[in-house]
Amino acid sequence: MKLLRNLVMVAVCAAPVLMSPLAWASGCYLCGGGSSENCKNYCRYSGEDTFAARKECEKRGCKVSGTGSCPTAVNYKVCMVPPAPTKSETTVAAIPWCSSDEPSV
């Protein structure tokens, strides 16, 4: 019984770690002088540091001068870039079709 309880506890604790690694993958670009008032200090992106994420921050008015961790203090101006859409190649549903050439049984 103890073994079963321990296995359940390990599964419950490991599930968030294994299921949401992308939620933790985010960072901020440092916005240099001449940036817009909305993105005065930082621009937050989610996912990996990509050219597309950098360009989205520049569209919002951030003059990117580097990367860094995102601040938690309230006195910083941080603008957000929406996450990039993910392309899914998984099959959601498959419908079996009968060929008209086959005799029905």
C-alpha positions as CSV (number, residue, x, y, z in Angstrom):
1,M,0.0,0.0,0.0
2,K,2.9,2.4,0.8
3,L,4.5,1.6,-2.6
4,L,1.2,2.5,-4.4
5,R,0.9,5.7,-2.4
6,N,4.5,6.7,-3.2
7,L,4.1,6.0,-6.9
8,V,1.0,8.1,-7.0
9,M,2.8,11.0,-5.2
10,V,5.7,10.8,-7.6
11,A,3.3,10.8,-10.6
12,V,1.4,13.8,-9.3
13,C,4.6,15.7,-8.6
14,A,6.2,14.8,-11.9
15,A,3.2,15.6,-14.1
16,P,3.5,19.4,-14.1
17,V,7.2,19.2,-14.8
18,L,6.8,16.8,-17.8
19,M,3.7,18.4,-19.3
20,S,4.5,22.1,-19.4
21,P,8.1,22.8,-20.3
22,L,7.1,25.3,-22.9
23,A,5.3,27.4,-20.3
24,W,8.6,28.1,-18.6
25,A,10.5,28.9,-21.7
26,S,10.2,32.7,-21.8
27,G,12.5,35.6,-21.6
28,C,12.8,39.3,-22.2
29,Y,14.6,41.5,-24.6
30,L,16.3,44.6,-23.1
31,C,14.9,47.7,-24.8
32,G,17.5,50.5,-25.3
33,G,17.2,54.2,-25.7
34,G,14.7,55.5,-28.1
35,S,12.2,52.7,-27.4
36,S,8.5,53.6,-27.2
37,E,6.9,54.4,-23.8
38,N,5.0,51.2,-23.8
39,C,8.2,49.1,-24.2
40,K,10.5,51.4,-22.4
41,N,12.5,48.8,-20.5
42,Y,11.7,45.2,-21.5
43,C,9.8,43.2,-24.1
44,R,8.6,39.7,-23.0
45,Y,8.5,36.8,-25.4
46,S,7.5,33.2,-24.9
47,G,9.2,30.2,-26.4
48,E,12.7,30.4,-27.8
49,D,14.7,33.5,-28.7
50,T,13.9,33.6,-32.4
51,F,14.2,36.2,-35.2
52,A,10.4,36.3,-35.3
53,A,10.1,37.1,-31.6
54,R,12.7,39.8,-31.9
55,K,10.9,41.4,-34.9
56,E,7.5,41.3,-33.0
57,C,9.2,43.2,-30.1
58,E,10.6,45.7,-32.6
59,K,7.1,46.2,-34.0
60,R,5.9,47.1,-30.5
61,G,8.5,49.9,-30.3
62,C,11.4,48.1,-28.5
63,K,14.9,48.9,-29.7
64,V,16.4,45.5,-28.8
65,S,19.8,45.9,-27.1
66,G,20.1,42.4,-25.7
67,T,18.4,39.6,-23.7
68,G,17.9,39.1,-20.1
69,S,15.6,37.7,-17.4
70,C,12.2,39.4,-17.0
71,P,11.9,41.8,-14.0
72,T,9.2,41.2,-11.4
73,A,9.3,44.8,-10.0
74,V,6.3,47.0,-10.8
75,N,8.4,50.1,-11.8
76,Y,9.6,48.6,-15.1
77,K,7.7,49.0,-18.4
78,V,7.3,45.5,-20.0
79,C,5.4,44.9,-23.2
80,M,4.3,41.4,-24.2
81,V,4.5,39.6,-27.5
82,P,1.8,37.0,-28.1
83,P,3.1,33.5,-28.4
84,A,3.8,32.2,-31.9
85,P,1.1,29.8,-33.2
86,T,2.3,26.2,-33.2
87,K,1.9,24.0,-36.2
88,S,0.3,20.7,-35.3
89,E,0.7,17.7,-37.6
90,T,-1.3,15.3,-35.5
91,T,-4.4,13.6,-36.8
92,V,-7.4,14.6,-34.8
93,A,-9.8,12.1,-36.2
94,A,-9.9,9.5,-38.9
95,I,-13.1,8.3,-40.6
96,P,-13.0,4.9,-42.1
97,W,-14.6,5.0,-45.6
98,C,-16.0,2.0,-47.4
99,S,-15.0,1.7,-51.1
100,S,-17.8,1.2,-53.5
101,D,-15.8,-1.4,-55.3
102,E,-15.9,-3.8,-52.3
103,P,-18.9,-6.1,-51.9
104,S,-20.8,-5.5,-48.8
105,V,-21.1,-8.3,-46.3
